[in-house]
Amino acid sequence: MTDNNIIELTPFRADLARSLTRRGERLLAATDLAEEVAALEPLEAYYIVRELGMDQALPILRELSHEQLQACLDLDCWNRYDFSVDSLDEWLAPFASIDAETLAQTFLSLDYVLQLLFLTQTVTVYDPDADQVPPEDEERETTARAMTPDGFYLLELKMPDLPLKVHPFALLDAMYQYDPTATHRLMSEVRVDLPTQIEEEALRFRSGRMQDLGFATPIEATALFSRPPSRQPLPRPQEPLDSAVTRLPSVYAAPLLETTLLQQALSLVTDPNSLSRLEQELVWAINSAIMAYGEKPQDIEHITAIVTRVRDTISLGLESLLAKQEPPCQPDEAGAAAKAAELLEIWCMTDLFRHGYGATMVLQEEMKQAMAEPRLAEWYNLADTEQSDEPADRLERAFVAALLGRQPLRGGFDPGNAETVRAFASLAEIAATQTRLKRLVSHFGGQK
């Protein structure tokens, strides 16, 4: 889909270009690194660090603000509702490589309940004068106990075999050297507080901060995969909403450079406030998709694939709405982009995603009906050891599997990698899939 009438340097493309300049390599080469990092929104900072890798990003990590670092940990250190000690350890390791003081200062700058959570999950704190201390396992080859430097508490590792990069005893030793009063208070609370209550409180605080970053809860995010509203919504505010996210991170911006109906429509939006609001909504839709798909944001390759899915599904939503207008408008018509831009002022991005998702549901329903053909179902449900190694067979199997997923996807089209899947980006792709499905059903239905 192309439209040579769209001017290249539109406000939207200029925004994408600015986003792409906020890449890690350019940032590392900046003479005013501290100033550049301070200007990053927390979500941008997170993706830059993840794209570079912890070791290479160390100069940037040293300049992160409390808000930026806390956002990184909120995004990385939870598996849905469960805290990950290993992930926080990964973020602490670069600071530990600088010196003990930097490690202690960084840890004590974190959200207080997160400090408690990490310590309650890594060490048990005993008061030798008041607590009944169980006998130590003498068969262990490694030391699992130590006294705190002030002599008040006995520490015991909860997971002595967990290969952490920052040993909890080394962390606590650094903390006692840096701020013994604050560390003693932490130890006092770790000794008496229940780990489950601490984790629940930490999760509650984290959920609030994640919403500020535009991430819905996993349950709320599943609303993306629901049928679209049938009625046109009420007029929306033109101003962007107050949020910690107002710009497209560079990881999100790159796939949006490709010419799609969504990109063409956004390129026609010239009002700065409207464009800012639309970009903000687009970030929220992508963030919701990340949660809905159950992905973790640190996998940049997966995130790029999800951004591409969201882009294509929203484009499909725009096209499906245009097809329902009177008279219907085809995406390659001269005025299609302008009409799609008008739809952006009516429907929010998440609703447009739902319209795109709704357009694909007919494929899933047809696929499920097709599985009523016994020979087709028998072929598809063959054990792995009985399946054919023929490339054509593998492609057809991938084609069926993609349609039966939670969101019907386009699969079985890449001979070089049968497992490759993409979102449907146009009604033409849906029509072609329906034709292919009919051929498949006819093939198995005609067997003797």
N, C-alpha and C positions, 0 to 999 in steps of 0.2 A: 504494500500500500504506500503510495507516494503522493505528495502534493507539492509541486514545484512552486506554487503560489505563496507558500509560507516563507516568510523572511527568516533567514537563518538566525540572526541575532535578535530573537524575541526576548522579552523579559524572563520567560521561563527558561529558555536555553542559557541566558546569562546567569541565572541562579544555579543551573546545573554546572556551568563552567566554574563558578565561584566555589561550589561544593567540592568539585574535583581538585581545586587547588589546595584544599585542606587535606592533603594526603601526608602520610607519615614521612616519606623521604624528603619532601620539600620542607616540612616542619623541622626536621633534624638539621637541615642546612641553614636554617634561619639564624641571623645574627642576634635577633631579639627573641630567643626561644621562650623565655618566661612570659613575655607579652603575648606571643602567638598562642601559647597553651592556655593562658588566662582567658582568651577570647573564644575558646572552644565551648560549645554546649556540652553537657555531660555525655550525651549519647554519641556525639562526634568524637570526643576524647576516647571513649571506650573502643569504638571501632578502629580508630587509628592505632591504638596500642595493640589490639588483637591482630590487625593486619600486619603490623611490623613484627610482632613476636615480643615476648617479655624482655629478652636480652637486648635486642636492638633498640627497644623503646625506653631503655633505662633513663636517658636524659629527659624524656618527656614525663616518665613516671615521677621523677624527682620534683617536677614543677606542678603536678596536679594539685588542685585545691581539695579541701575536704569534701565538698559536694561532688566534684568530678570522681574522686577515688571511691566514694561511697556508692555512686551510681555504677561504677565498674564492678564492685563487689555484689551489689544487688542483682546485676545481670548475670554474673558468673557463678556465684557461690550457692545456688539453690537448684535442686532438681525438683521442679514443680513446688512441692510443699516441704521438701526435706533439705536441711542445710548440709553442705558438702565441706568437710574439714579440708580435704585435699585441695579444693579449689582456692580457698582462702590462703592455704599454705603456698600455693603457686604464686599468688600476688605478693605475699610477704617476702619470698625468696630474693627478688631483685633488691629490695631495701636492705635485707640482711647482708647482701654482698657488698654494700657500701661500708657500713660499720654498725656496731651494736647500738649506738645512740640513735642513728637514723631508723633502725628497726623498731626500737622502743618508742620513739617519738611517733612513728607512723601508726603503730598498733594502738597507742593510747589516744590517737586522734580519731579513731573510728567510732562509730555509734556505740555507746556504752553497752547496750544490750548485746551487740555483736561481739564485743570483747568477752563478755560473760559467756556467750554461747560457745565460742571457740574454746575457751578454757574449760568449761564444764564437759565438753566432749573429748578433751584430750588428757585432762589430769583430774585425779581425785585429791582433794585437800583434807588432810587430817590435822586436828589439834592434838598432839601427843599427850597433853595433860588432861584433856577432856573426852577424847574419842577412844573407842575401842579399835585399835589398829590391828587388822588381821596379820598373821605371820606372812613373811615375804616368801615368794617362791624361790627356793634355793637352787632349783635346777636350771633357772634361767641363766643364759650366758651373758646377757646384756643387763646393765643397771636400769631398773625400772622405778627406783625411788631416789629421792634427794630431799634434803632440808632446804628451806628457803634461806637466803643469805642473812635474814634477820633472826633466824632460829625459831620463829614462831610456829611454822607449819611444816608438816611432812607431805611431800608430793609423791604421787604414784601415777605412772603413765597408765591410761586406760587402754590404749592400743599400742603396746610396746613394739609390735611387729609392723606397724604401719610406717612405710618408708617416707616420712615427711622430709622436705628439704630444710625446714627450719625446726630444729628440735624444740619441743615445748619448754624443756628446762633451760635451753640457751635463750629462748625468748624471754622467759621470766627472769633470768639472771640479768639480761639487758634492761628489762623494765625496772628491776630493783635498783640498778645503778643510776638510771635516768630519773625516776620519780618513785622513791621507796614508799611514800605515803599513799599515793594513788594505787600502787601495786598491792600494798597491804590491804587496802580497802577492797580491791577486787578479790583477793584471796579469801577474805572474810565472807564475801557474798557467795563465791563459788562453793565454799564449804557447806553452806546451809540451804542454798536455793535449789529447787528441783529443776533438772535439765529440761523436762518437757514444758514446764511453765515458761522458762526462758526462751525456748525455741518458739513457742506460740506467740510470745510478745515480740520477739525479733521478726517473725513472719508478718505480724500485723503492721509493724512499722515499715517493713520492706514493701508490703503490698501498697501502702499509701505512697511511698516514693516511686514505685514502679508506675502507678497511675499518673503521677506527675510527668513521667517520661513517655506517657502515651501507651503503656502496656496494660491491657485489660487482664483480669484474672483468667486462668485457663478456662473456667466455666463460662465467663462472659464472652470470651473470644470465640467460642463455638457458635455464637450467633451469626458469624460470617456464613456458616453452612446451614442457613435456614432460608426458607422461601422468601422472596423479596416482598416488600409491602405493595399492595395492589393500588393504593391511592397515592396521588401526588402529595408530598409533604407540604407543610406550611412554609412560608418564606423564612429563610435562615439569616442570621446576622452576617453582615459583610466583613466585620472586623475579625481578625484572628483571636482565638481565645487565649486567656492567660495560661501559659503552660511553660514547662521547662524545655520544651521542644518547639522551635519555630523554624528550623532550617532542615533541609535534607542532608543527612550524612553522606559522605562521598560514596560509601558502599551502596547506598540506595540510589544515588544519582546516576551512576554509570549505566545500569540497564535502561534508564528512562531516556537516554540519548537516542535510542533506536526509534525509528519512525513507526508509530502506532496511532490508532484513532485517539487514544488518550493523550499522547504527546502532541498531536496536531491540535487538539482542542485546547490544551493548556497553553500552547504557543500563541493562541489568539486572545488570551486573557491579558489585558494591559493594565488594569487597575491594580496598584501595588497591594492594597489591603485584601482584595479578592484573591490575588495570586498567593499571598502569604497564608491565607486561610486554607486554600485548596492544598497547598504543599503540606501544611500542618495536618490536614485530614488524611493525606496520602501517607504520611509517616505513621499516623495512628492505625490506618488500615494495614500497613505492612507489619507493624508491631503486633497487632492482633492476630495476623496470619501466622507469625512466628510462634505465638503462644498456642494458637489453635492446632497447628501442625505438630506441636510438642517438640519443637526444635530449641536448642540452646544457642543464644546469639554468638557464641565464640567461634562457631564454625562458619567462617566467612564465605566459603564456597557454597554451603547450603543456604546461607542468608541471601546471597546473590540469586540463587535459583528461586527462592521464595519471592524476592522482589519482582523477578521476571513473571512468576505466576500471578502475582497481584496485578501487575501492569496489564497482562494479557486478559485476565478475568474482568477487570474494570473496563478495558476496551471492548470486550464482548458484551458487557452490560450496556455500554453506550450504544453499540450497534443494535442490540436487541430492542432497545427503547426506540431508536430511530426507525426500526422496521415496523413498529406498531403505530407510528404516526400516520396521519392521513394528509396527503398520500405518503406511502412508505418511502423512506430515504435510504438509498444504498450507500455503503461507506465510501465508494469511489466517486460518488457524485461531487460536483463542484462545490456545493454548499454543505457537504456533510460535516466538515470540521467545524464550521460556524454553528450548525445546529447542535453538534455535540458539545460545543462550548456553552451553549444556552442550557443544556441539560446539567452541566456542572454547577450552574447557579441554582438549580432546583433540587437535585439529589446529592446527598453527601457521598463521600467515597465508599464508605462501608455499604451503603444501600446499592450503589452501582456495582460493587463486588457481588452482592447478593443477587442482583439481576443477572449478572454474568453466570453465577453459579446456577441460578434457576434455569437458564437456557440450556445448561448441560444435563440437567436432571432427566430430561426425556431420553438421553442416551443410556443412562443407568437403568431406567425403567425398561427400555427395550432390551438391554443386555440381560436383565434378570428374567424377562419373559422368554428370551432365546434359550436360557439355560434349562427351560422346561423340555427342550428337545433332548431325549435321553442320550443319543449318541454324542451330542456336543458336550453335555455335562460329564459323560464318562471320559471323553477325551481330555477335558480340562482338569478333571480330578485324578488323573493318573498319578501314581507315585513317581517321585523324582527319578527313581531307577528305571522306570518304564517309559519315560518320556523320550521322544525322538530328539536326536541331536541335529536334525536338519535345520538350517538357518530359517527357512520359511515357517517351519512349525514353531520355532522359538518366538518368531516375530508375532505370529497369530496368538500365541499364548500370552505374550506381553500385552498385546492389544486388548485382550479380554480382561486381564488382571487390572489394567489401568482404568477400565470403565467400571469395575466393580469396587473400586476404592471409595473412601468417604467422600472425596471430591472426584467426580469422573475426570480423568485426565487422558491426554492423547499419548498412546504408547504404541510400541511395535512398528515404528516408522524408520528406525535407524538400523540398517543392516550391520553396521559396525559395532553397535551396542544395543541389543534388544531391550535392555532394562531402562533406557532413556525415556523419560516422560516429560511432557510439557502441558501447560494449561491450554485449553482451547482459546484461541484468540479471535475467532471470527465465526460467523454463521456458516460460511463456506466450509470451514473445517468440520463443523458439526454435520453438515449435509454429506460430506465425503465419508465421514465415519459411519453414518447410517447406511450408506451404500455398501461399504465394506462389511458391515455387520450382516446385511441381508445376504451377501455372497457367502459369508461363513456359515450362516444358518442353512442356506440352500445346499451347500456342500455336504454338511453332515446329515441334513434331512433327506438327501438323495442317495445316501449309501444303502446298499443292500445287505 
